[in-house]
Amino acid sequence: MELSTAILAWTSLAIVVAVLPGPDVLLVLGHAARGGQRAGLLAVAGTTTGGLWYMLLCGFGFLSILTASPTLYAVVKTGGALYLAYLGFNLIRGAIVPPVKSDTRRELSTPFRQGLLTNLLNPKVALFYLAALPQFVGHGPAAPYIGMGLIAIHYAVGGIWLSLLALGMGRASGLVKATRAWRWAEGFLGAAFMGLAGKLALERN
């Protein structure tokens, strides 16, 4: 496959993957809903920063280590499931008992940190790249670097989509915030996180 064809095909795949609901989408929507557009965009920044980690793993040929070691995979998967459950619990608790106002600097750092950790602690990201990238990069000496570029494209596409969601949800939140429907929405997001946590924990390598 020629490089230009590979980039076009990969970009099309990245668009499809980006719009599918997952932990990143739910996290960005949750933060934009609770903290407005700025909080949502900070969550997007954390998520896309996680892409640098996968680019480095691909460039240095370490991406396959995660699946080559069942123990390491289990540790990362369990950590990711627990973290998603923790986020879900906090959303449900916030829907039942509205949180008190906290320090502004802490509020701004939380979306970024949660976006980063949600991405890093999801081993399915690495599995996706291991399954999909070889079909686009080939097996030559330049394959790792082409892979890094394709991962960058994936996160750029995802970042654009997530940013649009953050801006839209952040704007909508100003209209319905503090209503009963809003608290139901927060509870629904929390339950969705708990469901993703359970799914991740129960999935096999």
Secondary structure, DSSP 8 states (H G I E B T S, - for coil): --HHHHHHHHHHHHHHHHHS--HHHHHHHHHHHHHHHHHHHHHHHHHHHHHHHHHHHHHTT-TTHHHH-HHHHHHHHHHHHHHHHHHHHHHHHHHHS------HHHHHHHHHHHHHHHHHT-HHHHHHHHHHTHHHH-SSTTHHHHHHHHHHHHHHHHHHHHHHHHHHHHHHHHHHTTSHHHHHHHHHHHHHHHHHHHHHHH---
